[in-house]
Each structure stands twice: as structure tokens, then as C-alpha cells.
């Protein structure tokens, strides 16, 4: 039974948890560390520390960013009718008011994955040029509290108006060419050009669900769309009413979706006025992807569907797969999406751009200690702002440690980074966000945030600070 409870836990979390936007990039905890090679991904004005930088394929920079406003404890409860056993929130044992009181207004979950495949950088006295190839992926889901209230209500309560359900996934390859150039003694500027190859895109948006309770069923009218560009995907239609019924398989097909983006950055050293003071700013991922063969499905906004409600589920026992399949089938019965065609021309979708402003002060009497303030604003489906205050220590020429505190519109967290960069090699491990409480199976119980990254790179030649001198 314990094995089945664990399986149910993972299924419920993966299907029902949902998002706060993020897009995994290099660790923000390393923004002020000159010994961190991937700083150019945060601000193109920054350059790797040594004259030659080479990434170890697939190990250079791996980052996972996961955040959620809910956890396992929002969906699993101890059964009152069967003490010692767990049951889902759909069980009649669980009071609807208690369940909704514990649920945030918007249940959101987001996962971002970023992995460098190859990278090579070469620098001189006044400039540094880096080529990078990476894969990026984001998964975002957002559901309002009213949806879970409707699921829990079955046929017991009145009418519901549910708004703003969204599921989005984006995957693409990114090839970038970045150049950092020093102008005079104080100013450094940077430019990054990014060529993008879209791998997969899907966006499910349900603007509104109007559910009206009748004598023994709901009358449901939905307003929503699905847009998907997945090379080689075979879309399945229900044989009875020709509504969207999922993806039936894949055939290999070369992606035909392309895009472009730029990174802009600058850093100014105010050493002539205040020794140790630097100010930097950057805008990254300013661009778009034109997705080819965008398939679209939409609801008939005037159509009312008779729906018998979310009921008769197995809330404990061994029928986990059947239960989740039934929930999926019920959503398909309630929200009917008809194929509206495939776009002849590529559809342009903007990337989530990120703006950063950093201020760093290096202690003049102890240059191995510095304080930094990094402010970050990210656009996109769920824009957010954060302010990260950090203390960085570089007690020797090959080892750095940075600790920071982050306050943002999506909660507060702490971060830490260890960076080892002796001649020839660079290894780092970082945690930008850490807020979680886990059960013994390492499933988050409540809202959580985890941003973890690590990497291993080669770096050769003299340090560029010595070249400049």
C-alpha cells in the first residue's frame, strides 16, 4: 500500500501542481564573481577570466529551476473513515472548505532546464569572443483555485465561473556568438547574437469555463484554444465528434522553426570616483521564435456541453492509473476543442526577456571581499521582479564563495555558490533558490523553490586582469 501511495503522490503532483515563470539560465549567485566563466550569459559585457575558455560537452553548465505555489500536502490527506491511510482531496472524507482554505489563489508550477552542449571562447587584451550551443526548455502550468473547487463540488453546489487556465511548454536549441569589448579604462560593453531552432511549442489557454448546475448534470460552456508546433506529431481526433483527443505518435521530422535574439550589456568601473565601485546592466533574450506548422484547436464558444461532474473516483486503493485516466477523460468531455487548421505562415512568439541591474562594491582594504546588489526583472507569461543581496569572498586566486538573500514577487529565498578555478579547470556548484519541505520520498509537501546548477570547464592562459595590466 505504501508503494501505491507514493505512486499516487507523484501522479497527483505532476498533474495538478502548477507555475511561477522562470527560464533557467546561468546562476544569478555568480553575477559578481569574475572567476565564473558563464557570467557572459547573464551580461554579455562580462568575459571569462582566462584567455581561452572551453566547455566540456554536456557538463559545462547544467541548471534546473523548479518552483511551485503548492505541494503534496495540498492534495493528499489522512482519511477520517480509514485511519492510518491517505486519500486524495476528492474523497468525501475531506471537507471542501478546509481543502480550499489550504489552496492558494493560483496553483502554479514551473520547471526550466538549461544545458550547455559546447562552448569555446578566445580573448585578447581588449576583447573576448565566445561561441555557445545549448538546449533550453521551460514547462509552465497555472490553474485557479476555482477549478479545484469545481472538481471538489461534484453536483453539490451552485454555478462556477473559472478563468485563466494555462499550460505552456517551449523547447529550443540556441547558438550564440557573444563579444565583450573594453573601451578605455572604465567602460566595457557586450553584445550577444543568438540563432534559435525551435524544437517544440505548445500552449493551452482556457480563458473561461462557465459551469451551470442543472438537476443531475452540469451545463458547461468553455472558451479556449490549443496551439502546438511539434515536428512530426500526429494529432488524434475523437472519431465521434472530431474533437482534440491528444497526440497519437511522432514521426521524425527536421524542425522548421527558427528565431533570433540579442543580448546587450555594459559595465562601468567608477574607480576614478569611488575605488571598488562597479555598476552593470544587461538585457538578455530579447527576441522571438517563428514556429512553423502551428496547429490550432479551439472551443465553440456558444456550445453548452452536458457534464456529469467529477465523481465516482477511486480515492484510495490500487486503481491510481484508472483514476488519473478518468480525470483526463472528464476534462476532455467538459472542454471540447475542434481543429481549426494549420497556419501556412510561421507564427512568431516572443521570448521571455530578462533585464538586470547590478551594483558591486569591492572593499578597498580587503579586495577579496565584495558586496553586490542585483535587481532582475523577467517578462513573459508570469513576469516577476527580484532583488538579490550578496556577499562574495575570494580568499585566494582560485577559490570563490558567494552567499546571498533574494526577495521577490514570488517569495524570498537564500542562495550559495562554490566556484573553484585554478589554472586549467573551472568547477562550480550553485543553489540560487532553496525553499522546500520534503516527505521521506523527497516529494515537496508545500510551496517550494529550487534552482540548482553545476558545471565543469577548461580555462587556459593568463588571467585577463593581468593581460589588461
Secondary structure, DSSP 8 states (H G I E B T S, - for coil): -HHHHHHHHHHHHHHH-B-------S-GGGTT-TT-GGGGGT-TT---SEEEEEE-TTTS-EEEEEEES--GGGTEEE-SSSTT-EEETTSTTS-HHHHHHHS-SEEEEEEEEEEEEEEEEEE-SSEEEEEEEEEEEEEEEEEEHHHHHHHHHTTSS--EEEEEEEEEEEEEEEEEEEEEEEETTTEEEEEEEEEEEEEEEEEEEEEEEEEEE-SSSEEEEEEEEEEEEETTEEEEE-TTT-BEEEEEEE------EEEEEEEEEEEEE-TTTSTTEEEEEEEEEEEEEEESS-EEEE--TT--EEE--S-S---SSS-HHHHHHHHHHHHHHHS--EEEEE-SS-EEEE---EEEEEEEEE-TT-TTEEEEEEEEEE-STT-EEEEEEEEEEEEETTEEEEEEEEEETTEEEEEEEEEE--TT-EEEEEEEEEE--B-TTS-B-S-EEEEEEEEEEEEEEEEHHHHH-
